[in-house]
């Protein structure tokens, strides 16, 4: 069904993308014949997501700033530039890998586009490796929101580009 975001088993090589990742999940949306590559899908998710997601990110940034946590990937290695606050680490038309490392945790977002021209699908996989108690606590606190946020962001992929 086009536009329905569903959780799926992750299908990535976690050892290559983020060795030692303690958290991995994946969500997929069927987009029919919508012509997008991995970058365009990521841009639609991150830059054209629902306004309530932007509000949650602003709230998150205000809450974590006193703890010295990064509020963006600016300044991190980004061979493919930034998409929103995410440095693009590698990219092909079918796959984009973004993310950065911080003192409390490292994360990667992998956006994969697959399928035929008539039946495309986009999968977003999140990988997280924590470093300390702060990272584990953050991961525990953010997880109730993570799935809702990813579903909301992915719902924008099948919509026409703005």
Beta strands, then each sheet from edge to edge (+ up, - down):
strand 1: 5-8
strand 2: 23-32
strand 3: 82-83
strand 4: 86-91
strand 5: 95-101
strand 6: 105-115
strand 7: 120-130
sheet 1: 1+ 2- 7+ 6- 5+ 4- 3+
end
